[in-house]
Amino acid sequence: MYFSKQTIALTMIVSTLSGALTFTVSPQAEAQVVRQGRSDRTIVAPAVEPLRPLRLTAPISLSGNWQGNIHSSGDDVLTHLTLQITASGSGYQGNWQLHGQAGVLQQGSLNASKQGNAITLALEGFNGNQPIVLTGTIGSGGTTMSGQIVNSSFVFLFTKS
């Protein structure tokens, strides 16, 4: 069986247009007509409404450069950090830096994971101790993450730059 280029092109156009012009029909509405003191129900033609366009978005990723603060809940003394995170297999890894007035005060590596919008970050070698673990959520736009440090009263907020 052979199809001409024009037939194939026309089929593609019709297929594309029919997919773009899909309509939904709202439930049939009833109108009441009042004549000479009595009420008759009349079926009104259904309203045709176009579907809203489908918005496709990329999955939210932790990859990128983040900057923000860690502080004790209720305290206004902030510890400024930057994070550089890259995807690695099924998780993420990267580096962190603690900043002060004199520049970078400490730095180390990090491992991170994400399940839906829930995140976990492990900052290795923070103050030379065991890793500190941050748990929280990444914002729906993928440009903020916030939460708390496990087993402490410290909270964090980072913004992707």
Stockholm file with secondary structure:
# STOCKHOLM 1.0

chainA/1-161         MYFSKQTIALTMIVSTLSGALTFTVSPQAEAQVVRQGRSDRTIVAPAVEPLRPLRLTAPISLSGNWQGNIHSSGDDVLTHLTLQITASGSGYQGNWQLHGQAGVLQQGSLNASKQGNAITLALEGFNGNQPIVLTGTIGSGGTTMSGQIVNSSFVFLFTKS
#=GR chainA/1-161 SS CCCCHHHHHHHHHHHHHHHHTCEEECCCEEEEEEETTEEEEEEECCCEEECCCCCCCCCCCCCEEEEEEEEETTCCCCEEEEEEEEEETTEEEEEEEEEETTEEEEEEEEEEEEETTEEEEEETTGGGSSCEEEEEEECTTSSEEEEEETTSSEEEEEEEC
#=GC SS_cons         CCCCHHHHHHHHHHHHHHHHTCEEECCCEEEEEEETTEEEEEEECCCEEECCCCCCCCCCCCCEEEEEEEEETTCCCCEEEEEEEEEETTEEEEEEEEEETTEEEEEEEEEEEEETTEEEEEETTGGGSSCEEEEEEECTTSSEEEEEETTSSEEEEEEEC
//
